Amino acid sequence: MPSSHLITVDLESQKIMGYVSPCIKTGYSYKNDEMSENCELVSLKRSEKRRRRKTRRVRLSGRFHRLQRLVPGGQGLQPDRLMAQTAGYIMHLRLQLSVLDALLKVHDHT
């Protein structure tokens, strides 16, 4: 959009309409007032979200590496290929279980 078509609205109007965060730096000092407390809360929420995202990434990464070690041929696979390999391995284990269960039933009946 060309800049000549942009509509400019003053900062107070944007705050009223909800388009601007109260923490935008406008040259005012917000120390020791309500606005400062709001800005600190927004900063805490953002840092908390960042910390939780990082914790989740670390946790998922650990689980991914454990799964790579458990699944035969899983070392060095990308997550999508590892999931496909894991599904195949689960099916293989279920088949083995079915065969062993059938052998056990045959053995018990003889």
N, C-alpha and C positions, 0 to 999 in steps of 0.2 A: 504494500500500500504506500503510495507516495506520501512524503511527510506533510505536504500541503493539505491532505485530507484528514490528518490526525486531529482529534479533538483534545484540547488540553483542559484539564480540570485541576483546580488548586488542591493542595495536599489535604486540607481540612474536609473538602467535599469528598475526596476519595476515602478518607477515614470513615466518614458518615455512611458512604455507600458500601463500605466493607472491602474495598479493593486494596487497601494498603495496610500492612502490618503496623501495629503501634510502635514497633521497634525500629522503624526506618530512621536512619540518622538524618536529622534535619537541621543540625546545628544547635539544637536546644540541649540543655543539660537536664537529664531526667533523674538526677540523684535525689534521694530522700522524698520521692513522691510516688503516687500510685502507678504512674507510667513506668517508672524504674522497676517496680515489683512485677508488672506485667512482662516487661522485657526479660527479666531474670527467669520468670516462669517459662517463657517461650524458649529461652536458651537451654534451660534444664530439660525441657521436653525433647528438644532436638538432640541434645547430647545423650540423653537416655535412649532415644531411638537408635542413634548411631552405635551406642554400646551394645544394645540388644542385637542389632544386625550383625555386628562383628562376632558376638558370642555365638549366634546361630550359625554363621559361616564356619567358625572354628569347630563347632559341634558336628555339623554336617560333613566337614572335611575329614574328621576323625572317623565317622561312621563309614564314609566312602572308602577310606584306606583299609578299615577292618573288613569290609565286604570284598575288596580286591584280594585280600589275603585268603578269605574263606572260599571264594569261587575259583575252581580250577581254570587257569587261563585268564584270570581277572587282572593280573598285574599289568599296568600300563594302559589299560583301556580307558577311553573317555566315558563319562557317566552314562550317556545313552546306550553305548555298546555294552557297558557293564550291566545295565539293567536287563538288556536282552539276554546276555550270557547268564545272568542270575535266574531269569525265568526258565531258560532251557535247563539249567542245572536243577532247579526245583522239580521240573517235570521228570527229569532223569531219576532223581531220588524217589519220587512218588512211584515211578514204574518199578524201581528196585524193591520198594516196600511191598507193592502189590505182588510181585513175583515171590518174594520171601513169604508173604502171608499165604499164598497159594501152595507153596511147598510145605509149609507148616501144616496146613489143612490136610494135604495128601498124606503126610507122614503120620498125623494123628489118627487117620482113618484106617491105616494098615496095621 
